[in-house]
Amino acid sequence: MNDTTPPGPQHLAATRWIETDHPAVRAFAREHVHGETPREKAVSLYLAVRDGLRYDPYRIDMSDAGMSASRALEQGHGWCVPKAVLLAAVCRAEGIPARLGFADVRNHLSTERMRHTMKTDVFVWHGYTSLWIDGAWRKATPAFNIELCDKFGLLPLEFDGEADSIYHPFDREGRQHMEYVNEHGAFDDLPLARMREVFREVYPDMPTDAQPIEGDFGTDAAREAGRA
């Protein structure tokens, strides 16, 4: 059942990371927003963030600047959290209340490099965006761009502004994909200090300071899925 707790002014405000007032963020929103209703606008912005920025968990930068919406735009890529932050920012820029949601997920189809670095198949603090549309909060997960889904054999995540858009439990061939194991709830802003603490504890060998994991995630994904 969707959360129907009404939004407050904080869900339209700019923050250190959800840079609703940043010129690049506002320009991206103006360029990609389409439709007349909040639902139509939210769907167009979701698709723009999902497919306009390449998903790349090999390059995680948990510095203040590295987690911002403007940096994700500048780089043209990001992992799930910066892409969720960007979607929240552009939706707020267009008058759609937005917040961030987090969950721990077990990823059954990660790459060998990721498994070796993380030492686990659990992705802690996976990020998504929660948007206020037609009287309820709707979950939207803009992480995996459509090209990556094709390479990895994944079902693309669609968002219609009515149903929640969350990871599929299985891929196109029926293999296990994502399993939600713990929900952290919704946040008005990015809880970065808490995330850094958890990442240091859970992933001591993972670089989180803009030093990339060697290799290319998309290439590895395609090869291991037998689609290279």
C-alpha positions, 0 to 999 in steps of 0.5 A: 500500500502506498504511503499517503503522508502529504509532502511538506516544503522540504520535499521541494527544497534544494539541499547540498546534494539534491541541487534543485536550484543548480543551473545544470539541474534546472536546464536538464529538467527543462530539456527533458520534462514533457506532459501536462500532469505531474504524473506525465512530467515525472515519467519523462524525467524518470526516463531521462535520468534512467537512460541519459546517465550510464549506470556504473558501480565501478566508479563510486565517489562518496565525497560531498561533491561526488554524491551531488546531482550536478556531478552526476550530470557532469560525469554522465554516469553514476551508481544507484544513489547519485542517479536517485539524487538527480531524479529527486532534484529534477523533479523538485525543480519541476514542482514534483515533491520528491524524497529518497528511499533506501534498501539493502538488496541481494544482487544475484547477477553482479559481476565477478569484479564487484563480488571480489571487491565487495566480498558479498552479494548484498548491496547496502543502502541501494537508493531509489527516489520516492515521488508524490504523484496523485495523492501518494508516494510512488517509488521510482528506481532509475538505476539501470539504463536501457543499454545495460539491461540489454547487455546484461539480459535484464528486464528494464525498469519502467515507471508509469507514475502509478505503480512502484518501480522497483528491481525485478526479482528475475531477469529475462531468462528467469534467473534470480536477479534482485532480492530486497532484504532490508528497508531503511525507509524514506529520507528528505535528504541524502544521509551521507554520513550514515552511508559512509559509516556503513560502507566502511564497515561492510565494504572495507576493500571497496574504493569510495573516493573516486578511485575506480575499480579496474575494468568496465562494468558494462563490458563485464556485465555483457561478457558474464551474461554471455552477450559480449 
